[in-house]
Amino acid sequence: KKLSIFMIESIAAIHTTKNKNMLLDIIQIPDPDKNQMIVKNTSSAICGSQFINLSRTPKIPELLGHESVGIVVKIGKNIRNFKVGDEVYLSWVPSISSKKTNYLEYSEVFWKKKSIKSVIYTWSEYSLVHKQFVHKKNKKINNIYSSVLGCAGITGFGIVQKYKKNIKGKKICLIGFGGIGSFIVDACIYFGALSVDVIEKNIQKKK
């Protein structure tokens, strides 16, 4: 690809070497292909799994983050259910799944004229992602607080939903109360738990 096709320059956090600080630098984002979108991120959450990424040296420079809230700024020609200006969630959990669509579709951006292929990244001004990682957002929901829904929300609420038949009318004890834990508590209440007790030794989390 030639530099002439680049459409957007974006600040992004780039991870290159384990146990070292990330770099904050400019990446070049090309026009989306027929099944991609460019989203301007307004807020992004930090997931614990990102610290696993930072603890190792990637084979190629790595863009991090997999849950955010943003605004669609450009769409590919095959996209029908989104339009420019839509408020959306970006999440590593696909919004669509079929035999025609492979999970973990990569997008390609450039840093220092070299290619970086990434599935999803949100620690950036803009993100180029496949449509399967984009979900519509209700405009009434707070952007900053709801950026965690793309991972912590889905993980916490989803695990309780899977076992909801065993929740109703029961007393639940939860060990640990981080971001995922708070959604587990909400889900237990939603699915009819009699009570939810939490065991947490971190005083800061208790607040």
N, C-alpha and C positions, 0 to 999 in steps of 0.2 A: 504494500500500500504506500502511496505517496503522501507527502506532507500536505499537498494541496487539498486532499479530501477532509482534513481535520476541520471539525466544526466548532468544538468547544475546548477551551483549556480549563482545567479544574485543579484546585489544590486537593491533594490527597495524602493520607498517611501511608507510607510505604515501608514495609518490613523487609530487611535484607539479611540480618545476622542475629542469631539467638543472643538473648541477654544484653542486647544493645538497644539504645533508643531508636524509635522509628524515625524515619525522615519525613519531613513535611515539604512536599515539592509539587511541581506542576506536572500533570499528566495531560496527554492529548486524547480527546474522545472523538472518534469519527461519527459520521451519520449512522443512525441505527439501520440494521438490515430489516428485511420484511417482517420479522417476528420480534424485533427488539424495541425498547423504549429508552429515552433519556429522561431521567428524573432529577430534579433539583432537590437535594435533601434539605429539609428544614430542621430535623432533629434526628439523632441516632443514639441507640442504646449501646451499652457495653456488656457483652456476654462473657461469662467465665471461660468459655471455650477459646476465646481469643488469646487468653494468656497461655494456652497450650501452643498456639501458633507462634507466639513470641518466644517460647522456650526452645525452639529449634530453628535451624537455618534452612530456609526454603531453597529448592533447586533454582527457582527464578524469583525475582522480587515479587513480593506478595502484597495485595491490597486487602485490608481487613474490614470487618463489620458485616453483619448479616441481618440487621433489623433497623428500620428507620421509617420516618414519615416524610413525604415529599410531594412535589407538584410535577406533573407530567409536562415536559417542555417540547418533546418531539416523539413521534411514533412511526413505526414501520408501516408499510402499505397494506400488510395483511391483518392489521389490528383493527377490530371493529367495536370492541366493548369498552374502549378507553378513548379519551380525547384530550387534546392539549388543555391544560388548566385543571384537570382532575386532581384532587387530593388523594394520595394513595399510600399504602403500606408497602415497603419492600421486606421480603421475608425469604429465608432459605427454604421454607416449606412451600411447595408448589401450589398454585391456585388451580391448575389444570393438570390432569393426568390421563393420558390415553396412549394407545399403541402407536399413534402417529407422532407423539411428542416424547422425546427422550428426556428423562430427568437429568438435571445438571448440565444444561446447555451453557456453553461458555460464550463470553463476549471478549472482544479484544480491544485494548487501549494501548497507548504508547508512552513510554517514559525514556527520555534521552534518546529518542528515535528507535528504541528497542521495544519489541512486542511484549506485553504482559497479558496473558489470558486468565480471566477470572470468572468464576461462576456468579458471585454477588459480592459487592463491597459497598459500604455505606459511610465509612469514615472519610468522606470526601464532599466537596461542594455538589458535584454531579455524579450520577451513576448511569452507566450504560448496561442494561440487563435484558435478558430474555423475558418475554411477557409472562412466563409461568411463575416468576418471582414477584409479580405485582398484584396487589389486592386493592379493591376500592375501599375508600375510607369515608365514614360519615363526617361531614364538615362540623358537626356539633361537638365532636370529641376533641379534647385538648391534644394538640400536636405533640408537645414535649412528653407528657405523661404516657401517651399511647404508643410511643415509639417502641416500648418493650413488648407490645403485643405480638410482634413478628417472631419472637423466639420464646421469651419467658412466659408470655400469656398462653401461647399455643401448647407449650410443654406442660405447664402447671395445670391448666384447665383440662387439657386433653387426656392426661393420665387418669384424672378423676372421672371424666366422662366414660372412659373405657370400662371402669369398674363401678359405674353409678348404681348398679343393682345391689351392690354390697354396701352402699353408703347410706341410703335412706333409713332414718330411724336409729342409726348407730352412733356410738360415741367414738370419735376419731382422735387419735394422738399423732401429731406431726413432729418429727425431729428435724429441726433446722428451719429457719424462717428468713430466707433470702428473697430475691425477686420471684423465683419460681414458687417458693413456699407461700407467698402472699396470694398467688393465684390459686394454689391448691386449697387454701382456706376458703376463699370466695366460692370455688367450685363445690366444695363439700357442703357449704351452706345452701348453695343454689340447688343441689341435688338432694336436699332434705336431711342432712346429718343432724342428729339430736344435739350434739355439741362438738366443738373442736378445741382440743388442748394442744398447746405448742411448747416444745422443749427447745430452748435456745440459750446458749451460754454467752453469746456475744451481746453485751449490754447495748451497744449502738443499734443493733437490729431490733432490740426490744422497744426502742424509742419510736 
